[in-house]
Amino acid sequence: MSVLQRIATAEGPSRGAVIFVHGLGGDAHDTWQRNGQPNTFWPAWLGQDFPDLDVWTFAYDASPTTWFGYAMELPDRAGNMLAALDAERLEGTPLVFVCHSLGGLLIKQLLRASFDRPGQRVGQFLHRTQGVAFLATPNSGSDVASWADKFRTLLGASAAIQDLKADTAALRDLSSWYRDHAPQEDIATLVFFETRPTRGVKIVDPSSADPGIPYVQPIAYDGDHLTIAKPASREDLVYKQVRRLVEDRLPQPAPGIAFKSKLRRVFISYRRRAQPDAKLASWLHTQLKAAGHDVFIDVGIKVGVDWSTEITRRIDWCDFLVVLLSKDAVESEMVQEEVRLAHHRRKKDDTPVILPVRVAFEGELGYALGAYIGKLQYARWIGSADDGPILAQLLEAIGTGTLQKLVDETASLARPVDAVEAVRVRPSVAADPRVLRQRPDRPTSPTDPFYLEREADRIVLPLADNTGETLVLKAPSKMGKTSLLIRYLDGCRRVGKRIAFLDFQIFSEAELDDLGVVLTGLAAQLVREMRLDPTARRTIASPSQLTEFLEDDILARLPEPLTLAFDEVDRLVERPYHNDVFAMLRGWHNRRASHSWRGWDRVDLTLVVATEPSALIRDVEQSPFNVTVPVRLDPFSQPQLVVLNDLFDQPLRDGELDLLHLLTGGQPYLTRLAFYRLGPAFGVSLRDLDATAADNDGPFGEHLRAKLTQLGRRPDLAAAMGRLVHQGVAPDEALSHRLRAAGLVRKEDGKVVPANLLYDRFFRRVLPS
């Protein structure tokens, strides 16, 4: 028989429940008191010390001869306990388990069973669990046979222990599962092991007690295997540590916050290692869970392929994405990537709802975030006094689907930044094309005193004075294509041309699969860019209809020359219709000569691509990419690093510049980011920068994790990159093009190699071979 026995009932709103689980040969009461004395029954102490706490013990048949039977009965016992918890309606209650000996195995099996039943009520118990205290539990699973023999000595149950030894592999697997999933679910783990023998034998030693979880250190207890679960007083170390676990993991709900029994799945996005972001994220995580919601926060997951998969899975899983927007967070590539994934996911079925919280920040969101959440309602946090109000707003929003404060993030831009201040400003991940919406008499802003002109600038910028140009810009990700494009388009604007910046990046993967959606979206962008009446929008089903729309609704009304700039054109490559769209663009180029009366001779066409244009379309007669010589953006050369070093007030010597060039491969964004870290804002030495460059939370950590997340959505690309860095095996042509477009690889002497030393180090560490 399995039953939960209530020991203490919360007075008023409950902060959660603590459940005591005895082990093999134990008892729901005798395990937790000394010599049968009721005044030493310490589950009751917790109820007295925490009047707002529910306390239970779990009573079940724990006879040594029935605990483990044929093929192991532990899963069945876990199922019984799940049913008991469900019967008491605890599926929405924050929980802490206190386990003695093999009772800890039962709780690990229970959590695993909950994990295996998503969508069911019992599937919520894993997410409700805030902490587990293991008192003399053999956690490691590394030497089951050894401690099984010790239990035989203690209990005299040879048959049962023999079955236990036979299930060594299953118990090891269970230990591995808990080791991997407890940090992911943010389950705090407290571990004690005995230091005195029981009947001449130490049952659980430090090695077997160790759960193998980073930063979880087993604590030695001055007692044997039985007395470890029987604190003599409230001053006993075991009691004080369990009490602290309850205080930390089952905090009092914020004033006025009622427990919500209807579970919602919440993902909290924030900038790691930034304050007050991390502190606020942790507090919200605890409080939202205490309010009965299932909350994910990126804490304690080892960065690797599984991490990137988990981030993507959790974005798909959540009902709400709470994004904390501090000054640091809006510059975080990882925050931008999570918001982008959520935005694209929401276009499928209206989930997740994105709930922005500005954290002591009122500045610009930048192009990447502004495009996705710029016009969403948001909450504002200034300081700790706003903790309660922010929580209340979020809980209300989770109930209603919207925040109450509305902001309209317009295209207003930050003021220009002078050279002295720019040293202290983190380089932007991408240039902001919204500058092009300013009046022609206003300078492009913000100005960048550290922008280095390359050969491509000297080719491209003069073309702005011409009319009827077709320009193809080619470079991998983060090489400065958009920055150069904006300077070119600003030149076009200054000579009186109208500008239409059409970005394929705003389309989700699902939208890109539908030609009609893409063409209609391009027409909508044209209407917005030309500032036409929104009623001019129409549904476009074919390339010919988009051509007619452009002629009849745009060119016929436009006296000025028009520059059409298409960014991220590569995103169409893998779509079945891509030849049709590319042929349309080629047709627009050709119409300048044959349809000048329609205004086509006044149209400039600019295509920005990240991969080799010849790979985009095989039919040369239909390709818009071979009508002119593509302009290639190359990495910074070593002489250009000398110029940049001078602009940053020479933090590096000549020999050090060689090492920096090797580390970043001259990639403009990474190089600028390195100089930012080396500058007065941080004052990091090159030696320290190099030593920590490939760390998860190192100077390039946000960028590297974002790249890994992008790779994680394409297992074929991740596998190809893994083979390259570990074995030197070059990807096939198609995968090579994709990796080059992402800026992860380059060609050297005809061979495909990692784009720089930084990527080689990082992906060698996190990707399997």
DAHUPE-V987754 format. One record per pair of residues at least 12 apart in sequence whose C-alpha atoms are under 10 Angstrom apart, sorted by the first residue. I is the first residue (numbers start at 1). J is the second residue. Records with the same first field share a line. If there is no record, write none. Layout:
# DAHUPE-V987754
I=J  J
This chain:
# DAHUPE-V987754
1=59  60  61  62  80
2=58  59  60  61  62  77  80  81  83  84
3=28  56  57  58  59  60  61  80  81  83  84  85  87  88
4=19  20  21  28  55  56  57  58  59  60  81  84  85  87  88
5=19  20  28  29  55  56  57  58  59
6=19  44  54  55  56  57  58
7=19  43  44  45  46  47  54  55  56  57
8=43  44  45  46  47  48  50  51  52  53  54  55  56  57
9=47  48  50  51  52  53  54  55  56
10=47  48  50  51  52  53  54  55
11=47  50  51  52  53  54
12=51  52  53
13=51  52  53  252  253  257  258  259
14=50  51  52  53  54  93  94  250  252  253  258  259  290
15=50  51  52  53  54  93  94  95  246  247  249  250  251  252  253  259  290  291
16=52  53  54  55  90  92  93  94  95  96  128  129  130  246  249  250  251  252  253  290  291  292
17=47  52  53  54  55  56  90  93  94  95  96  97  129  246  250
18=43  46  47  53  54  55  56  57  94  95  96  97  98  129  130  131  132  242  246  250
19=43  54  55  56  57  58  85  95  96  97  98  99  132
20=32  43  55  56  57  58  59  96  97  98  99  100  103  133
21=56  57  58  59  60  97  98  99  100  101  102  103  104  106  107  134
22=57  58  59  60  62  98  99  100  101  102  103  104  106  135  229
23=60  61  62  63  64  67  99  100  101  102  103  104  105  106  137
24=61  62  63  64  65  66  67  68  100  101  102  103  151  155
25=61  62  63  64  65  67  101  102  154  155  157
26=59  60  61  62  63  64  100  101  102  103  226
27=57  58  59  60  61  62  63
28=56  57  58  59  60  61  62
29=41  42  43  57  58  59
30=229  230
31=100  226  227  228  229  230
32=44  57  100  226  227  228  229  230  231
33=227  229  230  231  232
34=226  227  229  230  231  232
35=227  230
39=232  233
40=230  231  232  233  234
41=230  231  232  233
42=229  230  231  232  233  234  239
43=55  56  57  98  239
44=56
45=233  234  239  243
46=234  239  242  243  246
49=234  243
50=243  246  247  252
52=252
53=246  250  252
54=93  95
55=95  96
56=97
57=97  98
58=81  84  85  103
59=81
60=77  80  81
61=77
62=102  103
63=155  157  160
64=151  152  155  156  157  158  159  160  161
65=155  156  157  158  159  160  161  163
66=157  159  160
67=102  160  161  163  164
68=159  160  161  162  163  164  167
69=159  160  161  162  163  164
70=160  163  164  166  167
71=163  164  166  167  170
72=160  163  164  166  167  170  171
74=105  106  107  108  109  110  171
75=106  109  110  112  113
76=106  109  110  113
77=106  107  109  110
78=105  106  107  108  109  110  111  112  113  114
79=106  109  110  113  114  122
80=110
81=106  107  110
82=107  110  111  113  114  121  122  123  125
83=121  122
85=122  125
86=121  122  124  125
89=121  122
90=121  122  124  125  128  261
91=120  121  122  123  124  125  126  127  128  129  261  263  292
92=121  122  124  125  127  128  129  259  260  261  262  263  289  290  291  292  293  294
93=124  125  127  128  129  130  259  260  261  289  290  291  292  293
94=125  126  127  128  129  130  131  249  250  251  286  289  290  291  292  293
95=125  126  127  128  129  130  131  132  187  246  249  250  290
96=128  129  130  131  132  133  187  188  189  242  245  246  249  250
97=129  130  131  132  133  134  189  242  246
98=131  132  133  134  135  190  229  242
99=132  133  134  135  136  137  191  229
100=133  134  135  136  137  138  192  225  226  228  229
101=134  135  136  137  138  139  193  203  204  209  225  226  228  229
102=134  135  136  137  138  139  151
103=134  135  136  137  138
104=132  133  134  135  136  137  138  139
105=134  137  138  139  171  174  175  178
107=132  134  178
108=126  132  139  174  175  177  178  179  182
109=171  174  175  177  178
110=122  125  126
111=123  124  125  126  127  129  177  178  181  182
112=125  126  174  177  178  181
113=125  126
114=126  127
115=127  181
124=263  293  294
125=294
126=181  182  185  187  294
127=185  186  187  265  289  292  293  294  295  296
128=185  187  289  290  292  293  294  295
129=182  185  186  187  188  249  250  289
130=182  185  186  187  188  189  245  246  248  249  250  286  289  290
131=182  185  186  187  188  189  190  242  245  246  248  249  250
132=182  187  188  189  190  191  242  245  246
133=188  189  190  191  192  238  241  242  245
134=189  190  191  192  193  209  210  211  218  229  242
135=190  191  192  193  194  204  209  218  219  221  225  226  228  229  238
136=191  192  193  194  203  204  205  206  208  209  210  218  219  220  221  224  225  226  228  229
137=191  192  193  194  203  204  205  208  209  210  211  225
138=171  175  193  203  204  205  206  207  208  209  210  211
139=171  172  174  175  176  178  179  191  204  206  207  208  209  210  211  212
140=171  172  173  174  175  176  178  179  206  207  208  209  210  211  212  213
141=168  169  170  171  172  173  174  175  176  207  208  209  210  211
142=168  169  171  172  175  207  208  209  210  211
143=165  168  172  207  208
144=164  165  166  167  168  169  171  172  208
145=161  162  164  165  166  167  168
146=165  203  204  208
147=161  164  165  201  202  203  204  205  208
148=160  161  162  163  164  165  168  203
149=161  162  164  165  203
150=198  199  200  201  202  203  204
151=201  202  203  204
152=203
153=198  199  200  201  203
154=198  199  200  201  202  203  225
175=211  212
176=211  212  213
178=211  212  213
179=211  212  213  214
180=212  213  300  301  302
181=213  300  301
182=213  300  301
183=213  214  298  299  300  301  302
184=296  297  298  299  300  301  302  307  310
185=294  295  296  297  298  299  300  301
186=249  285  286  295  296  297  298  299  300  301
187=249  300
188=216  245  248  249
189=211  213  215  216  217  218  245
190=211  216  217  218  219  238  241  242  245
191=206  209  210  211  216  217  218  219  220  238  241
192=204  205  206  209  210  217  218  219  220  221  228  229  237  238  241
193=205  206  207  208  209  210  218  219  220  221  222  223  224  225  228
194=206  209  219  220  221  222  223  224  225  226  227  228
195=219  220  221  222  223  224  225  228
196=220  221  222  223  224  225  227  228
197=223  224  225  226
198=223  224  225  226  227
199=224  225
200=224
201=224  225
202=224  225
203=224  225  226
204=224  225
205=218  220  225
206=218  219  220
213=300
214=300  301  302
215=300
219=237  238
220=237  238
221=236  237  238
222=237
248=286
249=286  287  289  290
250=286  287  289  290
251=283  286  287  290
252=286  287  290
253=286  287  288  289  290  291  388
254=287  290  291  387  388  389  391  392
255=388  389  392
256=388  389  392
257=287  288  290  291  388  389  391  392  395
258=290  291  292  392  395
259=287  288  289  290  291  292  293  395
260=288  289  290  291  292  293  395  399
261=291  292  293
262=291  292  293  399
263=289  291  292  293  294  295  319  398
264=288  289  292  293  294  295  318  319  320  398  399
265=288  289  292  293  294  295  296  314  315  317  318  319  320  321  352  398
266=285  288  289  293  294  295  296  297  314  315  317  318  319  320  321  322  352  353  354  398
267=285  294  295  296  297  298  311  314  315  316  317  318  319  320  321  322  323  338  342  352  354
268=281  282  284  285  295  296  297  298  315  318  320  321  322  323  324  335  338  355
269=281  296  297  298  315  321  322  323  324  325  329  334  335  336  337  338  339  356
270=297  298  322  323  324  325  326  328  329  330  332  334  335  336  338
271=298  323  324  325  326  327  328  329  330  331  332  333  334  335  702
272=298  299  328  329  332  334  335  697  701  702
273=328  697  698
274=326  327  328  329
275=326  328  329  359
276=324  326  359  360  382  383  384
277=324  325  326  327  328  329  359  360
278=324
280=324  359  381  383  384  387
281=297  298  322  323  324
282=297  298  299
283=387  391
284=297  322  387  388  390  391  394
285=297
287=388  391  395
288=391  392  394  395
291=395
293=395  398
294=318  319
295=314  318  320  321
296=311  314  315  317  318  321
297=311  314
298=310  311  314
302=696  766
303=695  696  697  705  708  709  765  766  767
304=696  705  708  709  712  762  763  765  766  767  768
305=708  709  711  712  713  715  718  719  763  766  767  768
306=709  712  766  767
307=705  708  709  712  766
308=705  706  707  708  709  710  711  712  713
309=708  709  710  711  712  713  714  715
310=709  712
311=338  341  709  712
312=337  338  341  342  709  710  712  713
313=713
314=338  342
315=338  339  341  342  343  345  346  351  352
316=341  342  345  346  351  352
317=345  351  352
318=342  351  352  353
319=342  346  350  351  352  353  354  398  401
320=342  351  352  353  354  355  394  397  398  401
321=338  339  342  343  351  352  353  354  355  356
322=339  352  353  354  355  356  357  378  394  398
323=335  336  338  339  354  355  356  357  358  359  373  378
324=355  356  357  358  359  360  378  379  380  381
325=356  357  358  359  360  361  362  363  365  369  378  380  381
326=357  358  359  360  361  362  363  365  381
327=358  359  360  361  362  363  364  365
328=359  361  426
329=358  359  361  365
330=358  361  363  364  365  366  368  369  370  428
331=365  366  368  369  426  427  428  429  430  702
332=428  429  701  702  703  706
333=368  369  428  429  430  701  702  703  704  705  706  707
334=701  702  703  704  705  706  707  708  709
335=369  702  706
336=368  369  370  372  429  706
337=368  369  703  705  706  707  709  710
338=706  709
339=354  356  368  369  372  373
340=368  369  371  372  373  505  506  508
341=508  509  710
342=354  372
343=371  372  373  506  507  508
344=372  506  507  508  509  510  511
345=508  509  510
346=508
347=507  508  509  510  511
348=508  509  510  511
352=401
353=397  398  401  402
354=372  373  376  377  378  401  402  403
355=373  376  377  378  379  394  397  398  401  402  403
356=373  374  376  377  378  379  380  394  403
357=377  378  379  380  381  390  394  403
358=378  379  380  381  382
359=379  380  381  382  383
360=380  381  382  383
361=380  381  382
362=380
363=413  414
364=409  410  411  412  413  414
365=409  413  414
366=411  413  414  428  429  430  431  432  433  434
367=411  413  428  429  430  431  432  433  434  435
368=429  430  431  432  505  506
370=409  410  411  432  434
371=409  411  434  505  506
372=506
373=408  409
374=407  408  409  410  411
375=406  407  408  409  410
376=402  403  405  406  407  408  409
377=402  403  404  405  406  407  408  409
378=393  394  402  403  404  405  406  407
379=391  393  394  403  404  405  406  407
380=393  405
393=405
410=434
411=432  433  434  435  436  437  438
412=434  435  437  438
413=432  434  435  438  444  445  446
414=435  445  446  447
415=445  446  447
416=443  444  445  446  447  448  449
417=445  446  447  448  449
418=446  447  448  449  450
419=447  448  449  450  647  648
420=449  647  648
421=449
422=447  448  449  450  648  676
423=449  450  647  648  649  672  675  676  677  678  679  680  681
424=676  677  679  680  681  682
425=673  676  681
426=672  673  674  675  676  677  681
427=448  450  669  670  671  672  673  674  675  676
428=669  672  673
429=478  480  669  670  673  703
430=477  478  479  480  481  482  483  669
431=446  480  481  482  483  484  485  486
432=445  446  482  483  486
433=482  483  485  486  487  489  490  501  503
434=486  501
435=486  490
436=486  487  489  490  492  493  498  499  500  501  529
437=490  493  498  499  500  501  529  530  531
438=490  493
439=493  494
440=490  491  492  493  494  495  496  497  498
441=493  494
442=494
443=490  494
444=486  487  490  491
449=647
450=643  644  647  648  672
451=480  483  484  644  668  672
452=636  640  641  643  644  668
453=484  636  640
454=484  633  634  635  636  637  640
455=631  632  633  634
456=473  474  481  484  631  632  633  634
457=484  485  487  488  631  633
459=631
460=472  473  484  485  487  488  631
461=484  485  487  488  489  490  491  492
462=488  491  492
463=488  489  491  492  604
464=487  488  489  490  491  492  493  494  495  497  563  604
465=488  491  492  493  494  495  496  497
466=492  495  602  604
467=492  497  561  562  563  601  602  603  604  605
468=561  562  563  589  592  593  600  601  602  603  604  605
469=563  589  592  601  602  603  604  605  606  628
470=563  564  565  586  588  589  603  604  605  606  607  624  625  627  628  629  630
471=565  604  605  606  607  608  624  625  627  628  629  630  631
472=565  566  605  606  607  608  609  613  624  625  626  627  628  629  630  631  632
473=485  567  606  607  608  609  610  611  613  625  629  630  631  632  633
474=607  608  609  610  611  612  613  630  631  632  633  634  741
475=608  609  610  611  612  630  631  632  633  634  635  740  741  742  743
476=609  610  611  612  632  633  634  635  667  737  738  739  740  741  742  743  744  745  746
477=568  609  610  611  667  669  739  740  741  742  743  744
478=610  635  667  668  669  670  741  742  743
479=610  633  634  635  636  666  667  668  669  670  743
480=633  634  635  667  668  669
481=567  568  608  609  610  632  633
482=567  568  608
484=633
485=501  565  566  567  606  607  608
486=501  565
488=606
489=501  563  564  565  606
492=561  562  563  604
493=561  562  563
495=561
496=560  561  562
497=559  560  561  562  563  602  603  604
498=529  530  558  559  560  561  562  563  564  603
499=526  529  530  561  562  563  564  565  604
500=525  526  527  528  529  530  562  563  564  565  566
501=522  525  526  529  530  563  564  565  566  567  606
502=521  522  523  524  525  526  529  564  565  566  567  568  569  607
503=521  522  525  565  566  567  568  569  608
504=518  521  522  566  567  568  569  570  571  572
505=567  568  569  570  571
506=521  568
507=521  522  571
509=571  572  575
512=571  572  574  575  577
513=572  574  575  576  577
514=541  575  576  577
515=540  541  542  543  572  575  576  577  578  580  581
516=539  540  541  542  543  546
517=539  540  541
518=540  541  542  572  581
519=539  540  541  542  543  545  546  581
520=537  538  539  540  541  542  545  546
521=537  538  539  540
522=540  546  566
523=536  537  538  539  540  546  547  549  550  553  554
524=536  537  538  539  540
525=537
526=549  550  553  554  564
527=550  553  554
530=554  558  562
532=553  554  557
536=549  553  554
537=549  553
542=580  581  584
543=580  581  582  583  584  585
544=580  581  584  587
546=584
547=584  585  587  588
550=598  600
551=598  599  600
552=598
554=599
555=598  599  600  602  603
556=597  598  599
557=599
558=599  602
559=599  602
560=599  602  603
561=599  600  601  602  603  604
562=599  600  601  602  603  604  605
563=602  603  604  605  606
564=603  604  605  606  607
565=604  605  606  607  608
566=605  606  607  608  609
567=606  607  608  609  610
568=607  608  609  610
569=582  607  608  609  610  611  616
570=607  608  609  610  611  612  613  615  616  738  741
571=609  610
572=616
573=615  616  617
574=616
578=616  617
579=616  617  618  619  622  623
580=622  623
581=622  623  624
582=616  617  622  623  624  625
583=617  619  620  621  622  623  624
584=622  623  624
585=605  607  622  623  624  625
586=605  621  622  623  624  625  626  627
587=622  623  624
588=600  601  603  604  605  624
589=601  603  604  605  624  627
590=624  627
591=603
592=604
605=624
606=625
607=624  625  630
608=625  630  631
609=625  630  632  741
610=632  633  737  738  739  740  741  742  743
611=736  737  738  739  740  741  742  743
612=625  630  632  737  738  740  741
613=625  626  630
614=626
615=733  734  737
616=737
634=666  667  668
635=661  664  665  666  667  668  669  671
636=661  664  665  666  667  668  669  671
637=661  665  666  667  668
638=654  657  658  660  661  662  665  666
639=657
640=666
641=654  657  658  660  661  666  668  671  672  675
642=654  657  658
644=671  672  675
645=657  672  675  679
647=675
648=672  675  676  678  679  680
649=679  680
650=675  678  679
651=675  678  679  680  683  684  685  686
652=675  678  679  685  686
653=686
656=686  687
657=686
659=686  687  690  757
660=674  675  686  689  690  757  758
661=756  757
662=755  756  757  758
663=689  690  693  755  756  757  758  759  760  761
664=693  755  756  757  758  759
665=746  754  755  756  757  758  759
666=755  756
667=743  755  756
669=703
670=699  700  703  758
673=699  700
674=686  689  690  693  699  700
676=699
677=689  699  700
678=699
684=699
690=758
693=757  758  759  761  762
694=757  758  759  760  761  762  763  764  765  766
695=758  761  762  765
696=762  766
700=758
701=762
704=758  759  762  763
705=762
707=742  743  744  759  763
708=762  763  766  767
710=742
711=739  742
716=731  735
717=731  734  735  736  738  739
718=735  739  763  767  768
719=731  767  768  769
720=732  735  736  739  767  769
721=735  736  739  744  745  753  754  759  760  763  764  767  768  769
722=760  763  764  765  766  767  768  769
723=764  767  768  769
724=745  752  753  754  760  763  764  769
725=753  754  759  760  761  762  763  764  765  767  768  769
726=760  763  764  765  767  768  769
727=764  769
728=751  752  753  754
729=751  752  753
730=745  751  752  753
731=752  753
732=752
736=752  753
739=752  754  755
740=752  753  754  755
743=755  756  759
744=756  759  760  763
745=759  760
